[in-house]
Amino acid sequence: MMKNARNGGYTLVELLVSIAIGAGALTMAAPNVSDLMNSVRVQAGAQALSNSLALARSEAVKRNGRVVMCKSPQGLSCERSGGWEQGWIIFHDMNNNARPDEGEDILHREAGMASALSMHGNTPVSHYVSYTPYGRTRQVSGAFQAGTFTICGNAGRGVKGRQVVINSVGRARVDQASASLCA
């Protein structure tokens, strides 16, 4: 004797309810994913800046000469306008003028960051960072140079910014920025 066999499929109502629940879950998760991506971009930008500063410092000591890092969107010369997110170069500044001249080696080029980032330095480091052969930061004039870069995501209000702080001996460290700096 044969029992009644039921189909193992889903009804239309069950399928629509499942799709509605899934869509609701995705809608709630989307802002969190966006904030996560912005946070990763901010952290990557801060790390790239910090790594480049460490490279410039070590090259100055290694070459026993001044090495400069400056904003450079095209990777050939220094730019005074705009933020650091446009990219930068590191070069051996043999004539101590904070500009790459003919015969001075460009040691590293960093391409521009994602358009969702803004990177700005306070006044001492707004245009360039210059390392002496002793690994200390000094302006071209010889004045003390320490400063702070602030990296913020342009999207997502829940994203915390980062700061790259150059101390009195030229070392850089990455810290979290206060919420008011990136608001």
ZAMAR-517877 format. One line per field, with one value per residue (C-alpha): z, y, x. Coordinates in steps of 0.001 Angstrom, whole numbers. Each point is the difference from the previous one (the first is absolute). Layout:
Z = Z,...
Y = Y,...
X = X,...
***
This chain:
Z = 0,-966,2276,-1317,-1072,555,-2287,1695,-1592,1443,-487,-1596,3355,1718,-2764,170,3791,-273,-2609,2121,3083,-2043,-1536,3435,1356,-2937,408,3627,-786,-2923,2086,2224,-3023,-1395,3312,125,-3497,896,3196,-1959,-2478,2830,1709,-3288,-741,3465,-311,-3461,1328,3081,-2075,-2387,2878,1404,-3440,-356,3447,-603,-3428,1531,2504,-2611,-2546,2666,-1631,81,-1302,-605,-376,-1723,-1577,-3678,-2094,-3122,1778,-1409,1951,3274,220,2660,-495,863,2493,396,-1400,-3501,464,925,-884,2058,-1378,981,402,-547,-240,2985,-1778,540,-3777,-2214,-2401,-2866,1283,3239,245,511,2396,213,-1599,1739,-2235,1041,2554,-440,-669,3201,2082,1094,1400,1352,2040,2524,-774,571,-2290,-2343,-3035,715,2633,-45,1754,857,-119,3725,-641,1509,-1705,-788,-2309,-2823,2140,2723,2291,2020,-1936,1714,-904,-431,-3068,263,-2211,-288,-2056,-1991,280,2998,3204,2184,-1364,2325,-1496,617,746,-882,2539,-565,3331,871,-1193,-3316,799,-1237,1835,-938,2476,-174,-773,2128,-1577,-226,-2364,-2672,460
Y = 0,3388,3048,3467,1556,3744,2124,1289,3505,3409,1881,3438,1594,-1694,1134,3631,97,-1347,2624,2788,-1083,-229,3446,1501,-1527,1337,3466,63,-1337,2331,3115,-2099,-1393,3517,1254,-2991,746,3680,-993,-2317,2807,2409,-2553,-870,3690,582,-3068,1013,3453,-1429,-2532,2718,2187,-2935,-587,3673,-5,-3176,1228,3266,-1929,-2519,2678,2341,2829,1802,-1937,1726,-1269,2401,26,-920,-987,-693,-1600,2399,3264,1350,1620,2578,-69,-2758,-2814,-2917,-2377,1071,-2034,761,-564,-605,1321,604,3787,678,3803,371,1864,-2499,-332,-2833,1423,-1559,-2577,-638,-3544,-595,-2932,-768,1052,-542,238,1972,-1541,-893,2986,-847,1198,3355,277,3312,994,2818,3047,-1508,-2971,1464,30,-2250,-2008,233,-2464,766,-2573,-583,-1060,3155,2208,3541,2605,1293,3069,-2295,582,-2845,-1973,-2255,-266,-1949,-1363,-617,-2657,-46,-1870,2304,-2420,-1705,1913,-2992,-259,1096,1861,-605,2282,-538,1920,812,482,2149,-2590,-681,-3225,-424,-1783,-623,1001,219,3471,1554,-28,3811,64,-1994,1405
X = 0,1170,-167,-655,3279,515,2093,3142,-204,-867,-3191,-24,-848,2950,2346,-1215,346,3575,922,-1520,1985,3211,-547,-621,3207,2030,-1481,1084,3491,806,866,2263,1861,406,1398,2357,1321,522,1786,2313,784,837,2252,1733,623,1462,2204,1263,903,1712,1969,1152,1171,1993,1529,972,1573,2006,1165,1242,2096,1191,973,1403,-1942,-3305,-3033,-3332,-3547,-2408,-3468,154,-3014,2091,2987,2615,-72,-1361,-3435,-889,-3774,-2449,238,2370,-2656,1122,3208,3595,3618,3125,3277,3622,204,3698,-351,-2378,-2813,-2890,-521,1179,2566,1899,2462,-1907,-1332,-3706,22,-3720,-3274,-3321,-3055,-3055,-2336,-3665,-2226,-1854,2978,1314,3539,1273,3012,61,2172,3486,-734,-2598,2341,2994,1859,3794,2341,3625,2824,-640,-3610,-1488,-2531,1072,-1442,2170,719,1372,-2983,-1469,-2635,-2515,-3628,-3186,-1750,-3742,-1562,-3798,-2543,-2259,-2922,-1544,-474,793,3542,2752,2919,3671,2893,3639,2075,3675,1772,3018,2538,-1741,-1844,-3560,-2790,-3649,-2756,-3763,-1300,-2699,-3453,-62,3011,-1816,-3504
***
